[in-house]
Amino acid sequence: DSTPPDVTLIAPDGGETLSIGYSEAILYTASDPDSGPQDLTIAIDYSTNGGSSWTSIASGLDNFGSYDWTVPDEPTTQGRIRVRASDGEDETEAISASNFSIAANVIPTVELLSPNGGETLAANATTMVTWTASDGDAGPQELQISFEYSTNGGSSWFPIESGLANTGSVSWVTPDLTTTQALLRISAWDGSATVTDDSDAFFS
């Protein structure tokens, strides 16, 4: 006799706020007492009304345990995910334990603290770059920080580092050149939106 498969939804399981346009990982586990877990096929649905109705995200998936879902532009406070596992004869489903929200992305903020203008830095020397950055709908540690510098007042920019953790400071070895029109630019990316801040004035 066939035994129905087991499936557990790990995330999103309720209480989260998902941002429109983001890629959100749907995580689950599924197994089948009658055969290997690789024999299962997976279907994933979402609801914006607490499970009263469902819209398909994907079906006929291999049982990988995760699926990257682009959150739709359907704001709600009653979001649910449903994962269905089928062994070809029986199907078992798992649904988010409680509602989650779908909302527009909150744009992050970033401020370059130093060098912010008026400083004189030694060429080919190590200086400390500092900043503050935050994100209203995700932890600030999830932001990715990048830097560029200009030696001609912003007419052109040269990359320094990208994809850095939001630690608030980083060491920078200044280029081996002379200028009185140097600027630094910081960028913060939250996975969907990028914001930047430049030095308020030239440094040397």
C-alpha positions as CSV (number, residue, x, y, z in Angstrom):
1,D,0.0,0.0,0.0
2,S,1.2,3.5,-0.8
3,T,2.0,5.7,2.1
4,P,1.5,9.5,1.6
5,P,4.7,11.6,1.4
6,D,5.7,13.8,4.3
7,V,6.3,17.6,3.6
8,T,7.2,20.4,5.9
9,L,7.3,24.1,5.0
10,I,10.3,25.9,6.6
11,A,10.0,29.4,5.2
12,P,8.2,31.7,4.8
13,D,6.2,30.3,7.7
14,G,4.5,33.5,8.9
15,G,5.3,36.8,10.4
16,E,7.7,37.9,7.7
17,T,7.5,41.0,5.5
18,L,8.5,40.2,2.0
19,S,9.4,43.0,-0.4
20,I,7.8,43.2,-3.9
21,G,10.3,42.3,-6.6
22,Y,12.7,40.5,-4.3
23,S,13.8,36.9,-4.8
24,E,12.6,35.0,-1.7
25,A,13.7,31.5,-1.0
26,I,10.9,29.1,-0.3
27,L,12.4,26.3,1.9
28,Y,10.8,22.9,2.7
29,T,11.6,19.3,3.3
30,A,9.8,16.4,1.7
31,S,10.3,12.7,1.9
32,D,8.4,9.5,1.0
33,P,8.4,6.3,3.1
34,D,7.8,4.2,0.0
35,S,10.7,5.5,-2.2
36,G,13.5,7.9,-2.3
37,P,12.8,11.6,-1.8
38,Q,14.0,12.3,-5.3
39,D,11.0,10.4,-6.7
40,L,8.6,13.1,-5.4
41,T,7.4,16.0,-7.5
42,I,6.7,19.4,-5.9
43,A,4.1,22.1,-6.5
44,I,4.2,25.5,-4.8
45,D,1.3,28.0,-4.5
46,Y,0.7,31.3,-2.8
47,S,-2.3,33.0,-1.3
48,T,-3.0,36.7,-0.6
49,N,-6.2,36.0,1.4
50,G,-5.0,33.7,4.2
51,G,-5.5,30.5,2.1
52,S,-9.1,31.1,0.8
53,S,-7.7,30.9,-2.7
54,W,-4.4,29.9,-4.2
55,T,-2.3,30.9,-7.2
56,S,0.3,28.6,-8.7
57,I,4.0,29.6,-8.5
58,A,5.4,26.4,-10.0
59,S,4.6,22.7,-10.4
60,G,6.3,19.5,-11.4
61,L,9.5,20.6,-9.6
62,D,12.2,18.2,-8.6
63,N,12.5,17.8,-4.8
64,F,15.4,20.1,-4.2
65,G,14.2,21.6,-0.9
66,S,14.1,25.2,-2.1
67,Y,12.7,27.4,-4.7
68,D,13.6,31.1,-5.5
69,W,10.3,33.0,-5.8
70,T,10.1,36.6,-7.1
71,V,7.6,38.2,-4.8
72,P,4.7,39.5,-6.9
73,D,3.3,43.1,-6.8
74,E,0.3,42.1,-4.7
75,P,0.4,43.9,-1.4
76,T,-1.2,42.0,1.4
77,T,-1.1,41.2,5.1
78,Q,-2.6,37.7,4.6
79,G,0.1,36.0,2.6
80,R,0.6,32.2,2.8
81,I,2.7,29.7,0.9
82,R,1.6,26.1,0.2
83,V,4.0,23.3,-0.8
84,R,2.5,20.1,-2.2
85,A,4.5,16.9,-2.5
86,S,3.2,14.1,-4.7
87,D,4.5,10.5,-5.1
88,G,2.3,9.9,-8.1
89,E,-0.6,8.4,-6.2
90,D,-0.9,10.5,-3.0
91,E,-0.3,14.2,-2.3
92,T,0.5,15.9,1.0
93,E,0.6,19.7,1.5
94,A,2.2,22.0,4.0
95,I,1.0,25.6,4.5
96,S,2.6,28.6,6.3
97,A,1.6,28.4,10.0
98,S,0.4,32.1,9.9
99,N,0.1,35.0,7.6
100,F,3.1,37.0,6.2
101,S,3.0,40.4,4.6
102,I,3.9,41.5,1.0
103,A,4.8,45.2,0.8
104,A,6.7,47.7,-1.4
105,N,10.4,47.7,-0.8
106,V,11.7,50.3,1.7
107,I,14.6,52.1,0.1
108,P,17.8,51.8,2.2
109,T,19.7,54.9,3.5
110,V,23.4,55.5,3.4
111,E,25.7,58.3,4.6
112,L,29.4,58.7,3.9
113,L,31.1,60.0,7.1
114,S,34.7,60.2,6.1
115,P,36.5,61.2,4.0
116,N,33.7,63.7,3.4
117,G,35.6,66.7,2.2
118,G,38.4,69.0,3.3
119,E,40.8,66.3,4.3
120,T,44.3,65.9,3.0
121,L,45.3,62.2,2.6
122,A,48.7,60.8,2.0
123,A,49.1,59.1,-1.4
124,N,49.5,55.4,-1.4
125,A,48.7,55.2,2.3
126,T,46.0,53.5,4.3
127,T,43.0,55.6,5.5
128,M,39.8,54.6,7.2
129,V,36.5,55.1,5.3
130,T,33.5,55.2,7.6
131,W,29.7,55.3,6.9
132,T,26.3,54.5,8.3
133,A,23.7,52.6,6.4
134,S,20.3,51.1,7.3
135,D,17.3,49.4,5.7
136,G,13.8,49.7,7.0
137,D,12.5,46.3,5.9
138,A,15.6,44.1,6.4
139,G,18.4,43.9,8.8
140,P,21.2,46.4,8.1
141,Q,23.7,43.5,7.9
142,E,21.9,42.4,4.7
143,L,23.0,45.5,2.8
144,Q,25.9,45.2,0.4
145,I,28.3,48.2,0.3
146,S,30.4,49.3,-2.6
147,F,32.9,52.2,-3.1
148,E,34.3,54.3,-6.0
149,Y,36.6,57.3,-6.0
150,S,37.1,60.2,-8.4
151,T,40.2,62.4,-8.9
152,N,38.5,65.0,-11.1
153,G,35.5,66.2,-9.1
154,G,33.2,63.5,-10.2
155,S,33.7,63.6,-14.0
156,S,34.9,59.9,-13.8
157,W,34.8,57.2,-11.2
158,F,37.0,54.2,-10.4
159,P,35.9,51.2,-8.4
160,I,37.5,50.4,-5.0
161,E,35.5,47.5,-3.5
162,S,32.1,46.0,-4.1
163,G,29.8,43.6,-2.2
164,L,31.3,44.5,1.2
165,A,29.5,43.7,4.5
166,N,27.8,46.7,6.2
167,T,30.4,47.0,8.9
168,G,30.5,50.8,9.0
169,S,34.2,51.1,8.3
170,V,36.8,49.7,5.9
171,S,40.5,50.4,5.2
172,W,41.3,52.0,1.8
173,V,44.8,52.3,0.3
174,T,44.7,55.7,-1.5
175,P,46.0,55.8,-5.1
176,D,49.5,57.0,-5.8
177,L,48.7,60.3,-7.3
178,T,48.1,64.0,-6.5
179,T,44.8,65.8,-6.8
180,T,42.8,68.5,-5.0
181,Q,39.5,67.3,-6.5
182,A,39.1,63.9,-4.9
183,L,35.7,62.5,-4.0
184,L,34.5,59.2,-2.6
185,R,31.2,57.6,-3.4
186,I,29.5,54.9,-1.4
187,S,26.6,52.7,-2.6
188,A,24.3,50.5,-0.5
189,W,22.3,47.7,-2.2
190,D,19.4,45.9,-0.5
191,G,18.9,43.3,-3.2
192,S,16.4,45.4,-5.1
193,A,17.4,49.1,-4.8
194,T,20.7,51.0,-4.7
195,V,21.3,54.3,-3.0
196,T,24.5,56.4,-3.1
197,D,26.2,59.2,-1.2
198,D,29.2,61.3,-2.3
199,S,31.7,63.3,-0.3
200,D,30.2,66.7,0.5
201,A,33.2,68.5,-0.8
202,F,36.6,67.8,-2.4
203,F,39.5,66.3,-0.4
204,S,43.1,66.3,-1.4
